[in-house]
Structure formats: C-alpha cells, structure tokens
Amino acid sequence: MAIPIVRNIRFKQLQSKYSEPEQTVELELADMRQKNNIALMGMAGVGKSYIGKKIAAISNYEHMETDELIIKQANQEGKIYCDLSDENFLRIEKDVFMRLGDLSGKVIDTGASVIYDQDVMCKITDFAHVVYIEDSIDVIEERFIARGPV
C-alpha cells in the first residue's frame, strides 16, 4: 500500500552571520489545512522536532511530540523509556498512535520507526498530511556526533 506524501522537504543547513548553523524549511501551510494536522516523518536526527517547533511558532498549530506520549505510557507500565526493548517500544508506539482521538491543529513529530507499522501509517494518513523530511546522511551523522542519538 502506498502512503500519500504531501511534501518531500530537502533540509539545508545555512551559516548565519554568527557562524552558527540554522536550518530552514518552507511549507505552504495554507495547502495543508484541509486535514488540519501535519505529521512529520523522517530518519532520526533529520530535524523533525526542530521543524515541528518552527511550524508551531509561525502558525496556529500546536507542536506534539509522540516520544513524550510513549515515555508517559512506558512509565504507566512500570518501564523505563531508555531501557525498552525494540519489541516493547514498537508495541507502545503503536498503542499510542492507535489511541489518538480527534486531533485538530497539531503538528505531530512522529518517531522514525512509525514507518514499520502499516496500521500506524494508515491511522496517521487518516488524520494528518504526511510531510517527509530528508537530509544527507553526512549532515545527520554530524548532528549525532554533536549531540548524541535522539
């Protein structure tokens, strides 16, 4: 099953006049208001959280990080997020997405692993426009080296 992708964004790093990297992205938000939610997808370290916060700052959308919901559910199950096995993480992630109710006006920072579950992907495309964010592996590697894994 093909998942409809609204926009594929190529992320670029720029040097500001203060020599600190800035990341910029252009989105035509007016075209995306029909479903009234935006789901950001891409590899870990590509900048989903950064872009989600920027979209929220310039729009009436609220930024929502699904990792926070996964941490909360893991804690409710008596588990520690960073100690979750891959199997438990994917199960909790699926539970979180499948329980999401009526959302409106959200920019959703999905985890990189949502693409592994067809049910989750179908659920996301039911309530949100999917925006896939990509960057070069070299830039992503630099981010991991600079700040560690996300």
C-alpha positions, 0 to 999 in steps of 0.5 A: 500500500502506498502512503500519500506524501504531501511534501518531500522537504530537502533540509539545508543547513545555512551559516548565519552571520554568527557562524552558527548553523540554522536550518530552514524549511518552507511549507505552504501551510495554507495547502495543508489545512484541509486535514488540519494536522501535519505529521512529520516523518523522517530518519532520526536526527533529520530535524523533525522536532526542530521543524515541528517547533518552527511550524508551531511558532509561525502558525496556529498549530500546536507542536506534539511530540509522540516520544513524550506520549510513549515515555508517559505510557512506558512509565504507566507500565512500570518501564523505563523509556531508555531501557525498552526493548525494540519489541516493547517500544514498537508495541507502545508506539503503536498503542499510542498512535492507535489511541489518538482521538480527534486531533485538530491543529497539531503538528505531530513529530512522529518517531522514525520507526512509525514507518514499520507499522502499516496500521500506524501509517494508515491511522496517521494518513487518516488524520494528518498530511504526511510531510517527509523530511530528508537530509544527507546522511553526512549532515545527520551523522554530524548532528549525532556526533554533536549531540548524541542519538535522539 
